[in-house]
Amino acid sequence: MHRLLDNGLEELTVMVYKMGGVAEKAIAIAVSGYIDGKDVTKDVHDLSEILVNRTVEVEDKAFGLIAKYQPVASDLRIINSYMKVAYDFERYGRYSWDISYITSRFNGKNMKCDDWIFDYIGKMAEKVLQMVTISINSLKSLDPELVKNMTKTEDEVDKAYFDYLGKLVEQAGVTNECTISSVLVVRYLERIADHAIHIMEAVVYISTGEKVKLR
């Protein structure tokens, strides 16, 4: 039997899923801006603000469903998970804005970075964006099997983060601007990957009712 609450849950799902698309776009623009030395601060900031506002909308929708329909435990599990996922997408936006601000603050292309640094960050960003895409698509399919590949990629991102710090210390001829900005960017990418894992944990919880820790 189809309930009125089910319609509300479907609407909530769509709202969160659309947030994922905005978040993914913000990350891609921010990373591309850093590597290309292009100031994309305004574009990324606007996308980040959209995510902030939509997080509020998701929370309002969720609390409205609770107040109006008094959902049972299984429904509350879904509602609570979507509120957490919306926050994770909001953090995607915030870290993207931080990356774009770093690019602007340290003068973009005027940073005298060795070529290997941009190459390294580009490859790390590819893995992170892969995780972001999977985390978004998993919300649509609610397939807990996607978790298996995600944890492996997240381990690779963590390793890339620490390997980068070690390699940076060993390299000579890197300017202070490049050092500071690149360390911040790889840290933000690592944090985005962490939030992608949080989303996958929520997907498992929604699908199976099992609370898992993937990190």
C-alpha positions, -999 to 999 in steps of 0.1 A, spaced: 0 0 0 14 34 -11 14 59 18 14 97 16 47 95 35 62 76 6 56 105 -17 74 127 8 104 103 11 107 102 -27 107 140 -28 134 141 -1 155 115 -21 153 137 -52 163 168 -32 194 151 -18 204 135 -51 202 169 -69 225 183 -42 250 157 -52 251 170 -87 258 205 -75 285 193 -51 303 173 -78 303 203 -101 318 225 -74 346 201 -68 354 196 -105 355 234 -111 376 241 -80 402 214 -88 404 224 -124 408 261 -114 437 252 -91 456 231 -117 450 257 -145 457 287 -122 423 302 -129 403 322 -104 370 304 -101 362 316 -66 329 333 -75 315 303 -94 324 278 -66 312 301 -39 278 304 -56 276 266 -58 286 263 -22 259 287 -11 233 267 -31 244 236 -11 241 255 22 206 266 13 195 232 1 207 216 33 183 238 52 155 228 27 163 191 33 162 196 71 129 215 68 114 188 46 126 160 69 112 176 101 80 183 82 76 146 73 83 136 109 57 161 123 30 154 98 32 116 93 48 103 126 70 78 106 80 44 120 115 34 128 125 23 93 112 56 79 131 76 105 163 57 95 159 70 60 150 105 70 179 108 94 204 94 69 193 119 42 199 148 66 234 135 73 241 131 36 229 166 28 255 178 54 282 158 37 273 174 3 274 208 20 309 200 31 319 190 -4 309 226 -14 328 242 15 360 223 7 356 232 -30 353 268 -21 384 265 1 403 251 -28 392 279 -51 401 305 -25 436 291 -21 440 294 -59 430 331 -57 449 339 -26 482 325 -39 479 340 -73 470 310 -94 494 306 -123 520 329 -107 528 302 -82 561 287 -93 552 250 -88 572 221 -102 552 203 -129 550 171 -108 530 188 -81 501 197 -104 503 162 -120 502 146 -86 472 167 -74 454 160 -107 457 123 -103 446 124 -66 416 146 -76 406 120 -102 403 93 -75 384 117 -52 360 127 -80 355 90 -87 345 85 -51 322 115 -52 305 102 -83 300 67 -68 286 82 -36 261 102 -55 250 73 -78 247 50 -48 220 72 -34 199 65 -65 206 27 -66 210 22 -28 234 -6 -37 256 -14 -7 279 -35 -29 294 -3 -42 310 1 -8 337 -25 -16 354 -5 -43 350 27 -24 370 16 7 399 6 -16 399 39 -34 397 58 -1 428 39 12 445 50 -20 436 86 -14 448 85 22 481 70 10 484 96 -18 479 123 8 507 112 31 530 102 3 526 137 -11 537 153 22 568 131 23 577 138 -13 572 175 -9 596 176 20 623 158 -1 619 181 -32 640 212 -36 632 244 -55 595 246 -44 583 281 -34 566 288 -2 533 298 -20 533 265 -38 541 245 -7 514 260 14 487 260 -13 493 224 -24 494 210 11 460 226 18 445 214 -15 455 178 -10 442 180 26 408 192 13 407 165 -12 414 139 15 386 153 36 362 152 6 370 115 2 362 110 39 328 125 34 322 102 4 328 73 28 303 88 52 277 89 24 284 52 16 279 43 53 245 60 51 236 41 20 244 8 37 223 19 67 193 29 45 195 -3 25 201 -28 53 196 -11 86 232 -20 95 254 6 109 289 2 95 322 20 99 342 19 67 373 38 80 
